[in-house]
Amino acid sequence: MGGSSGQEGIYLGGSLPTLNKSFSPTMIGVGQATVLTFILSVPAGNPAGSNVSFVDTLAASLHVATNLVGGTCANAAAATSVTVGGHVIKVSGLQVPAGGPSGASCCTVTVNVTAADGNASCNGNPAGFTNSSANVTVTFANNSVQPSCLVVTSQPISVSPAGCSRCSL
């Protein structure tokens, strides 16, 4: 997909960044949190952009755990709007880096998500615990989100802090 609108700072003449996301960890206990990481990959040689936006409507059994937002995109926290207990994550006017001269670059947005109900298995990607590209609308990016399912056990489990040290899923 080529360049987009005539607005300044919006990938004119280049390819749009690609959006994907994942949970880490992929298994939690009821009431525990997981980190939902959105990854924006920018193809090599493409300019930086400042108006990438997306809205993720979480699956019915998932909701925002805290108002703590992070990530490696320059304005990840400022561009992201969440409500604790809500089902919507809004990112507007996100700044993404230029693609490097010899390779792609990327940045992330992270949000803590939890579930009040159990889900013993992701077989068949149960709708209440699975987010897919249909849950996400994007502006000035390509939606490459694959179905991501969260297993939620009835008992708390030991989880280690999650993070994205590099931009791959």
Rosetta blueprint (number, residue, H / E / L):
1 M L
2 G L
3 G L
4 S L
5 S L
6 G L
7 Q L
8 E L
9 G L
10 I L
11 Y L
12 L L
13 G L
14 G L
15 S L
16 L L
17 P L
18 T E
19 L E
20 N E
21 K E
22 S E
23 F E
24 S E
25 P L
26 T L
27 M E
28 I E
29 G E
30 V L
31 G L
32 Q L
33 A E
34 T E
35 V E
36 L E
37 T E
38 F E
39 I E
40 L E
41 S E
42 V E
43 P L
44 A L
45 G L
46 N L
47 P L
48 A L
49 G E
50 S E
51 N E
52 V E
53 S E
54 F E
55 V E
56 D E
57 T E
58 L L
59 A L
60 A L
61 S L
62 L E
63 H E
64 V E
65 A E
66 T E
67 N E
68 L E
69 V E
70 G E
71 G L
72 T L
73 C L
74 A L
75 N L
76 A H
77 A H
78 A H
79 A H
80 T E
81 S E
82 V L
83 T L
84 V L
85 G L
86 G L
87 H L
88 V E
89 I E
90 K E
91 V E
92 S E
93 G E
94 L E
95 Q E
96 V E
97 P L
98 A L
99 G L
100 G L
101 P L
102 S L
103 G L
104 A L
105 S E
106 C E
107 C E
108 T E
109 V E
110 T E
111 V E
112 N E
113 V E
114 T E
115 A E
116 A L
117 D L
118 G L
119 N E
120 A L
121 S L
122 C L
123 N L
124 G L
125 N L
126 P L
127 A H
128 G H
129 F H
130 T E
131 N E
132 S L
133 S H
134 A H
135 N H
136 V E
137 T E
138 V E
139 T E
140 F L
141 A L
142 N E
143 N E
144 S L
145 V L
146 Q L
147 P L
148 S E
149 C E
150 L L
151 V E
152 V E
153 T E
154 S L
155 Q L
156 P L
157 I L
158 S L
159 V L
160 S L
161 P L
162 A L
163 G L
164 C L
165 S L
166 R L
167 C L
168 S L
169 L L
